C-alpha cells in the first residue's frame, strides 16, 4: 500500500529535515511513527498524504507517486491531523454532511459514528462551541466517513479523556480488521504498543529503528527480576537477571524455604528502548 525509498525533504535552504527514510507498509497494517515533538513525524505524514510534494526520492501510496497525485487520490485516503480544521460556523452534523458531499463514493451515516464518539447530543451545535476534545472526535469521524483504503492519523487520542481515547482506539482497530491501512504518528508509547503492528523510531528526521513493538522491547537479551522475601519477620528485596535467576543462591534458598513473598519482572517499555537507541525522550 505504501512504499517509501530514499526520502529527503527540506522546507527551505537551511537543510533537510527528513533524511534518507525508507519503509513499506502492507494492506491492513497499522504502522506507527514514534518520536518526540519536532522529530519529523508530522512532516512525513504530510508528504504521504500529498500535502507536501517538493520531496526527493520516491513516495508511492496505492501505487501512485504522491508528488504527481490528482484529486482522485483523496477518494481513497482519510486524514486526521492533531489540530483539526473544521468549519466553526457549521454544526457538527453540517461539517460531516459537507465533507461527505465531496466524495463520489457513498459514505456512512454520520449519526452512527457521532453516537459512538459521544457527540450525537451535540450534532446540531456549532463547532465553534466545541471543546478541543470534541473537535478531535469529530475530525476522526470525518476522516473515516468515506471508508478510505489508507488512513493517516496524527496523535488521534491527544487531549482525550481515557474513556473516549478507548473508543477511538477501538475504532482504529476496526479499520484494520476491515482491511484498511493505518499510518499513526504519536509520542504515546502505550498507543503505539497497543495499536501498531510495527513502529518506526524517528528522531531528527531519520528512522533509528523499525520493528514490531514486542520485538523492539525484547531486543535486550535479559530482563531484571526483583523478588521479596521474609527474614526475621521483615520483608527484604533482592534482584537478579532472569537468565541467571536459577543460579542465585539467595533466591533458591528462599524458594525452597517458602519465604518468598513476591516476584516481579521489569521488562523494558518501548520508551526504555527508544531512549536506549536514540538518547532522547519521547516527550
N, C-alpha and C positions, 0 to 999 in steps of 0.2 A: 504493500500500500504506500509506503514511503521509503525513499532511498536518497540518502544524502552523501555526497562524495566531495571531499576537499573543499569544504565550505569556508569562505572568508567573507567578512563584512566590515565595512568602516562607515561611520556616519559622516566623517569629514576627513580632512588631511592629517589629522593627528595620529592616525594609525588604526589598524584593525582591532576591533573589539571581539570579533568572532574569528577563531584561528584554527584552521585545519580540522574541522569537525566532520566525522564520518560515522554513520549508523544507518540501520534499516529497521523498519517496523512492519510486522506482518498483519494480515487481516485478523480482526478480533483480538488484538493485543492492546493492553494498556501499558504505554511506555511513558516513564516519568523522567523529568529533569529535576534533579535535586541539587540545590545550591543556595548560598546566601543571597540577599538582595544585591543587585548590581553585578551578578555573576555572568549575565548574558542569557538567562533562561527565557525571558520575555522577548528579547530580540530574536532568538531562534524561532519562537512561536510566530512572531510577526512575519518572518521570512517564509515559514512553512505555510502560513495562511494567505500569502500573496500580498501582504501589506507593504513589505519592504522587498523590492525587486532588484536593487542595484548590488547584488551579491556576486561573488566569484565562486566558481565551482559548479556543481550540479545539485539541484534540489528537485526531485520528482515526487509528486503526490498523485496517486492513482494513475501513474504513467505520464502525467503532464509536467513538463519543465515549468516550474512555478513562475519564472520571470516572463514566460510567454502565455500565461493563463488568460482566458477571456471570461466573460460574465457567467458562462455556463459552469465554470469551476465552482462557483458558490452554491450551485444547486446541491452539491454533494458534500459540503463541509458545514460544520457548525462551529461557531466561535463564541467563547465566553471569557472575556478578559477580566482582570481583577477589579478594574474601575469601569463598571458598565455604562455604556452610552445609551440612555433611554430618553424618550420624549416626556419631559416633566409635565407638560400641559395636557397630555393624554392620560387616561386612566390605565390601570394595569392591563385590563382586557383590550382596550383600544390599541395599546402598544403591540400586543400579541397578534391581534387581528390584522394590524397594518403590516407587520413583518411577515405574517402568513401569506398576505396578498402578493408578496414579492416573488414567491416561488411558483414554478409551473406545476410541481407535484402536489398531491393532496397532503395536507398537514393534519396533525392530530387535533382533536377538540381541545382548545386551551383550558377549558374549565376543569377537565380531568386532571391535568397537571397542576393547576392552581390549587386544587383541593389537596393534592399530595404534599405541596410545599407550604401549606398553611396560609394561602393568600386568597382563597375563594371569597372570604368575607370582605376583602379589600379590592376585589376585582374592579369595582366601579369608583374607586378612589383615585384621584390624580397622583401620578407617580412623584410629583414634587413634594407630596406629603409623606412619602415612604421613608422609612429608616434605611440606613445603608444595608443592613441585613436583608430587608425586604427587597431592595433593588437587586441584591446579589441573587436571591432566589428567583426573582422574575427574569433576570438575564439568563439564568441557567435554563429555565423553561423555554425562553425564546430560542436558545441555541439548539434544542433538541426537537422542537415542534415539527420540523420537516423531515425528521428521521434521517439525518445525514450519515454518509458512509464513514466519514472521518470527523472526529470531534476534538477541537482544541480548547483546553481548559487551563486557565491561569489562576492558581490559588482559589479553586472553587469553593472551599469551605472557610476562607479567611473572613473573620468577623462574625461568623455564625455561632449561635449557642450550640451546645453538644447535641441537643435533640434534632435541630434542623440540619446540622452537619451530618448526622447519621442518615437522615432522609436523602440528602444529596448524594452521599457515598453509595447508598443502596441503589439509587437511580443510575449512577455511573456504572456500577457493576451490571445492571440490567442492560445497558448499552453494549457491554462486552458480550453478554450472553446472546444478544441479538445479532452478533457477528460484526459489530461496528468497531472501528479502531479509535482509540483514545490517546491523545497526547496531553500529558498532565505536567504542568510546572508547579513546583511547590518548594517551600523550605520546611514543610512539616513532615518530619521523618515518619510519624505514625500514619499519616495519609499515604505516603509513598509505599510503606511496607504493606499496608492493608490492601491497597488497590492495585499496585503495579506488578505486572509480570516481569518487567525489567526496569532498572533505573540507570540513568547516567549521572555521575557526579560531574557537575560543571563548575569551574572556578576560573575567573579571569578569561572567559570566553573559550575555554578549552575543556574537553572531556578528559577527566583524570582516571575514571574507571567506569565500566559498564557491565552489568550482570544482573541476575535475579537478586532481589533483596536478601533472600536466605543465603545464597552463595557468597554475597559480599560479607554478610555477618559471620559466616563460618570460615572465611579465608584465614583467620587466625587459627593456628593449629591447636591451641589449647584454651581452656576455659578455667577460670578461677572458681574454686568451691570453698565456701565458708561453712563451718559446722560449729555447733554449740553443744556443750556437754556439762553435766553436773560434777562438781568436785568439792567435797566437804560442804555440801549444801549450797554452793554458789555456782552460778552459771558462768562458764568461760567460753571464749571464742577462739577458734584457730582456723587457718586456711591452708589450702594446698592446690596444686594444679590437678585438674581432672585426670590427666594422663598418668600422674604419679600417686593418685589417691590410694591405690592398692598397696603402696609401699610406705605410706605414712603410718608410723608405729602408733602415734597418739590416736589417730582416727581408728585404727584397727582395734586397739585396746578398748576404746570407748564403745565401739560397735559390739564387740563380744561381751562386754560387761553390761550392756544395756543402758549406759548412762548418756547416750546421745539424745539431745533434745530437739535438734533441728539440723537440716542440711539445705543449703541454698547455693545454686549455681549462678554466677554472674556472667551471662552471655553478653557479648558486645552488641550494642544497638547500631542501627545504621549511622546515627550521629557519631558514635565512637569510631566507626570505620572511616567515616568521612573526615573526621579530624585527623586521624592517623595518616590517611593518604594525602591529604591536602594541606594540613597545618592550619586550617581555617575552621571557624564555627559556622553553623547553619544560619544563625540569626544575623 
